[in-house]
Amino acid sequence: MNFNMKHFRKELWFETKTRREFINITPEIESCLSESKISEGLLLCNAMHITSSVFINDDESGLHGDFEKWLEGLAPEKPYSMYRHNSFEDNADAHLKRTIMGREVVVAVTKGRLDFGPWEQIFYGEFDGKRKKRVLVKIIGE
């Protein structure tokens, strides 16, 4: 049994200029992996705010536009009055969008690299932006 398990933790901060945005954070995650010096293990990346998301998909602008249109169809931002949550805030749609897109991803680490399938990239999805929010990166392995 190997008891040389390492662990690494880092917070990444994002502040979007718009209410909704998708940001490819793969380079930042790869940098964290390099900094961790872990070559075999698992990487967890999760949004630490209830109106943002972390997910894996293709980095293709048409697809991102499709996400935006699809999410807005499922949970439109307005009218604000359509949501019971919006009695004190105006972000009920952002909570719903986050639930659909997911909180976190787990990626295998193999030979010091993210073990992705073809075209896979990690994204931060913001649904109630214009303020600082954080993403947690936790890596365990050897």
N, C-alpha and C positions, 0 to 999 in steps of 0.2 A: 504494500500500500504506500502510495506517495503522499507525504505530508508537506510537500513544497508548493502547495497551492498559493498562487499570488492573487491579489485583488487590486483593483484600480477604480477610483471614483472621480468624476469630474462633472461640473455643471457648465453647460453652454447657455448663453443668454441671447435672446432675440427680441428685437423691437421692430415691428413692421410699420410702414408708413400708411398702410391701408388696413381696412377692417379684415379682409380675407386675403391670404397669400399662401402659396406653396413655395418652399425653399428647399433646394437640394442641399442637404447637410452631409452628404457622403464624405467630402473632403475633410470636414471637421471631425467626423467619426474616425476616419482613417488616421488622422493625426493623433487622436486619443489612443488608438490602438498602438501606434508606433511609440508614443510616450509611455505606455503601460509596460512595454517589453514582454508582453505575453504572446506566445506563439501558438499555443493550443488551448482552446477553451470556448467560452461563450461571452457574447457581448449583448447586454441589455441596454436599450435606449428608450427612454419614455418621457413623455410630456408631463410636466409637473403642475399643469394648470388645466382646469376642467373645460376650458373652451379652446384648447389647442390639441394637436394630434401628432403622432409620429407613425409613419407607414412606409411600406416598401412598394415601389412601382417603377414604371418606366419614366425617364426624363424626356417627355415629349410634350411640347406646348399644346398641341391639339387635344391630347388626353387630359391635360390639366384644365383646359377650357371645358371639356366634357364633364370633369369632376365638378367644376363650379356650377355648370348648368344643372346637372343631376341633383347636386346637394340643395341648390336653391329651389328646385322643383319639389323636393321632399320636405324641406324645412325653410320656407321663404323668410327672409329677414323681416319683411313688412307685410301686412300691418302689425305693428307691435302689439296691438290690442288682442290679437288672436291667441296669445299665449298667456296662461295663468301666471307663469313665472315673472312676466314683465310688469308686475305691479310696482316694483322698485328699480328694476333694471330693464334694459332693452336687448338682452342677449340670449333669450331662450333658444333661438335658432342656432346659435353657436354651440350650446350644450348638446343639442340634437346632432349637429353635424359632426362634432367630436366623437359622439357615441358610434356613429356610422363608420368613421374613418379609423377609429381605434386609438388606444392610449400608447401602445408600445410595440417595439419589434425586438426579437431575439435573433441574433445572427451567429452562426458557428464561426469560430476563428481557427483557421488551418494554416500552418506554416507562416504565421504572422500576418495573414491577410484575411479580410472578410470573405467568407465562403459563399459568394453570391451565385445565383443562376444568371442566365443571359439577360442583360438589360436591367437587372435589379439595381436600384439606388434607394437611399434612405432620404425621406422627406419630412420636414417640419410643416405641418398644416396649421395655419392660424385662421381662426374664425371670429375673433373679437379683438382685433389688434389695436395698434397705436399705444401700446405700453409694454414695458419689459416683462418677459416671461422666460422661464428656464426649462431646459431639457437636461435630464440626468443620463449620464453614461456610466455604466457599471460593467466592468470586465473581470471575469474570474477565469483562472486557468494556470497554466505553467509555461 
